[in-house]
Amino acid sequence: LARYKVDIAALSETRFSEQGQLEEVGASYTFFWSGQPKAERHDAGVAFAIRNDIVGHLPCLAHSPPSSAPPMTSSDAAKDEFYEDLHALLATVPKEDKLIVLGNFNARVGTDHAAWQGVLGPHDLGSSNDNGLLLLRTCAEHCLLLTNTLFCLPTRMKATWTHHRS
């Protein structure tokens, strides 16, 4: 991260359990993570790394929702629970605050930026899926913009992984 002068990085599929934080003094970063409970299988998890000289200047660091959004194969109940938790967390943030949400939402949001003005930019990977619609609705309700859809990038740089059937 330091070699590429990254200030803040989002990490997915970390497989760490619980929630935690670790300051890597030699690496000059602090890592924050959220994963499955220790008793459950460690097959997901999200984290972010923030340069140590920036951490102290951030007014607050919200805890992330538990782990990653459930994948497409999960039950509707699991997806509903994740998005209810996310809605509850987002509702605690005052509208005038600046907010950055980092995470693995297991979603494809499509390219219909005309229908999702103010939420979706013109550059994404094509078709949407059900998880993408859940994410788009959440972003619209909370006035959030999916910034990775604003940049024209090569396909290989738009997603870390895509399932062949989604």
C-alpha positions as CSV (number, residue, x, y, z in Angstrom):
1,L,0.0,0.0,0.0
2,A,2.8,2.4,0.9
3,R,4.6,1.7,-2.3
4,Y,1.6,2.8,-4.3
5,K,0.9,5.8,-1.9
6,V,-2.5,4.5,-1.0
7,D,-4.2,6.5,1.7
8,I,-7.3,4.3,2.3
9,A,-7.9,0.8,0.9
10,A,-10.9,-1.5,1.0
11,L,-10.2,-5.2,1.3
12,S,-12.6,-8.0,0.8
13,E,-12.7,-11.8,1.5
14,T,-10.3,-11.3,4.4
15,R,-11.6,-14.3,6.4
16,F,-10.9,-12.6,9.7
17,S,-13.3,-13.3,12.5
18,E,-15.3,-10.9,14.7
19,Q,-14.4,-7.1,14.5
20,G,-11.1,-5.6,15.3
21,Q,-8.3,-3.2,14.7
22,L,-4.6,-3.5,14.4
23,E,-2.0,-0.8,14.0
24,E,1.0,-1.9,11.9
25,V,3.6,0.6,13.0
26,G,6.3,-0.5,10.6
27,A,3.8,-0.5,7.7
28,S,2.3,2.8,8.7
29,Y,-1.3,1.6,8.4
30,T,-4.1,0.8,10.8
31,F,-6.4,-2.1,9.7
32,F,-10.0,-2.3,10.7
33,W,-12.0,-5.5,10.0
34,S,-15.4,-7.1,10.3
35,G,-16.0,-10.8,9.8
36,Q,-18.1,-13.8,10.8
37,P,-18.3,-14.8,14.5
38,K,-15.5,-17.1,15.6
39,A,-17.8,-20.1,15.9
40,E,-18.8,-19.8,12.2
41,R,-16.9,-20.6,9.0
42,H,-14.4,-17.9,8.0
43,D,-15.4,-17.6,4.4
44,A,-16.0,-13.8,4.0
45,G,-15.1,-10.6,5.8
46,V,-14.2,-7.1,4.9
47,A,-11.5,-4.7,6.1
48,F,-10.0,-1.4,5.3
49,A,-6.6,0.0,5.9
50,I,-5.9,3.7,6.6
51,R,-2.6,5.4,6.7
52,N,-1.6,6.1,10.3
53,D,-1.1,9.8,9.8
54,I,-4.6,10.1,8.5
55,V,-6.5,8.0,11.1
56,G,-6.2,10.7,13.8
57,H,-7.7,13.3,11.5
58,L,-10.9,11.4,10.8
59,P,-13.8,12.6,13.0
60,C,-15.0,9.1,13.5
61,L,-14.8,5.6,12.1
62,A,-18.1,3.8,12.0
63,H,-18.2,0.1,12.6
64,S,-19.1,-1.8,9.5
65,P,-22.1,-4.0,9.1
66,P,-21.2,-7.6,9.9
67,S,-19.0,-9.1,7.2
68,S,-19.9,-9.0,3.5
69,A,-23.3,-8.8,2.0
70,P,-24.7,-12.3,1.5
71,P,-24.0,-13.8,-2.0
72,M,-26.7,-14.4,-4.5
73,T,-27.2,-18.0,-3.3
74,S,-28.1,-16.9,0.2
75,S,-31.7,-16.8,1.4
76,D,-33.8,-13.7,1.1
77,A,-34.0,-13.6,4.9
78,A,-30.2,-13.3,5.1
79,K,-30.1,-10.6,2.5
80,D,-32.9,-8.7,4.2
81,E,-31.2,-8.9,7.6
82,F,-27.9,-7.5,6.1
83,Y,-29.7,-4.6,4.5
84,E,-31.8,-3.9,7.6
85,D,-28.5,-3.7,9.6
86,L,-27.0,-1.5,7.0
87,H,-30.1,0.8,6.9
88,A,-29.9,1.1,10.7
89,L,-26.2,2.0,10.6
90,L,-26.7,4.6,7.9
91,A,-29.7,6.1,9.7
92,T,-27.4,7.0,12.6
93,V,-25.2,9.3,10.4
94,P,-26.3,12.9,10.3
95,K,-27.2,14.0,6.7
96,E,-24.7,16.9,6.8
97,D,-21.8,14.5,7.6
98,K,-19.5,13.2,4.8
99,L,-19.8,9.5,4.6
100,I,-17.7,6.8,2.8
101,V,-19.1,3.3,2.8
102,L,-16.6,0.6,2.0
103,G,-17.5,-3.1,1.6
104,N,-18.1,-6.2,-0.4
105,F,-21.8,-6.1,-1.5
106,N,-21.7,-9.1,-3.8
107,A,-23.7,-7.0,-6.3
108,R,-23.8,-6.1,-9.9
109,V,-25.6,-2.8,-10.3
110,G,-25.8,-2.6,-14.1
111,T,-25.5,0.5,-16.4
112,D,-29.0,2.1,-16.2
113,H,-27.6,5.4,-14.9
114,A,-30.6,7.3,-16.3
115,A,-32.9,5.4,-14.0
116,W,-30.5,5.8,-11.0
117,Q,-29.4,9.4,-11.4
118,G,-27.3,10.6,-8.5
119,V,-26.6,7.0,-7.5
120,L,-25.0,5.3,-10.5
121,G,-22.5,6.5,-13.0
122,P,-22.2,5.4,-16.6
123,H,-19.4,2.9,-16.2
124,D,-20.1,-0.5,-14.8
125,L,-19.9,-4.2,-15.9
126,G,-23.2,-4.6,-17.7
127,S,-26.2,-6.4,-16.3
128,S,-27.5,-6.1,-12.7
129,N,-28.6,-8.8,-10.3
130,D,-30.9,-8.9,-7.4
131,N,-28.2,-7.9,-4.9
132,G,-27.4,-5.0,-7.2
133,L,-31.0,-3.8,-6.9
134,L,-30.9,-4.0,-3.1
135,L,-27.7,-2.0,-3.1
136,L,-29.1,0.6,-5.6
137,R,-32.3,1.1,-3.5
138,T,-30.2,1.5,-0.3
139,C,-27.9,4.0,-2.0
140,A,-30.9,6.0,-3.3
141,E,-32.6,6.0,0.1
142,H,-29.5,7.3,1.8
143,C,-28.3,9.7,-1.0
144,L,-25.1,7.6,-1.6
145,L,-23.2,7.5,-4.9
146,L,-21.5,4.4,-6.2
147,T,-18.3,6.1,-7.1
148,N,-16.6,3.1,-8.8
149,T,-19.2,3.5,-11.6
150,L,-18.0,7.1,-12.3
151,F,-14.7,6.1,-13.8
152,C,-14.0,4.7,-17.3
153,L,-11.6,1.8,-16.5
154,P,-10.6,-1.4,-18.3
155,T,-12.9,-4.3,-17.4
156,R,-10.2,-6.0,-15.4
157,M,-10.1,-3.1,-13.0
158,K,-13.8,-2.7,-12.4
159,A,-14.3,-5.8,-10.2
160,T,-12.1,-8.1,-8.3
161,W,-14.1,-11.2,-9.2
162,T,-17.3,-12.0,-11.1
163,H,-19.2,-15.2,-10.9
164,H,-19.8,-16.6,-14.4
165,R,-23.6,-16.9,-13.8
166,S,-24.3,-13.5,-12.3
